Amino acid sequence: MAALAAITPTNTGVSSAGAAVAASDTIARSVMGPRGATLEIVNGGGSTDNITISDAGSTAAGNALSGGTIAGSVAAGASKVFKISHDQVTPSTELVTITHSFTTSVTYKLYPVG
């Protein structure tokens, strides 16, 4: 499991080449901005990357969400951006977990929001 590092934009710009993903990655609440984070997955490989993102949120009545994950996919040669909110953080670990089905030539960019 790899901890993702955030890139904080500045007025003069910051280089953002991206970094390799692992089969299972985590985003710590501490690297998110006040409004969460934006996660971009860039798939430079030859297969679709099926992704699950943990969601420890609850319903309006306070019940745990069914399934507790958000599913998505990033086709070969494509990029996709995901919104990550503080509500998705697992309280006991202070982490959001992302799993990938395909990691060859797949990179991420993580930006704090707010």
Secondary structure as UniProt FT lines:
FT   STRAND          2..3
FT   TURN            11..12
FT   STRAND          19..20
FT   STRAND          24..28
FT   HELIX           29..31
FT   TURN            34..35
FT   STRAND          36..43
FT   STRAND          49..54
FT   TURN            60..61
FT   STRAND          69..74
FT   TURN            76..77
FT   STRAND          79..84
FT   HELIX           86..88
FT   TURN            91..94
FT   STRAND          95..100
FT   TURN            104..105
FT   STRAND          106..112
//
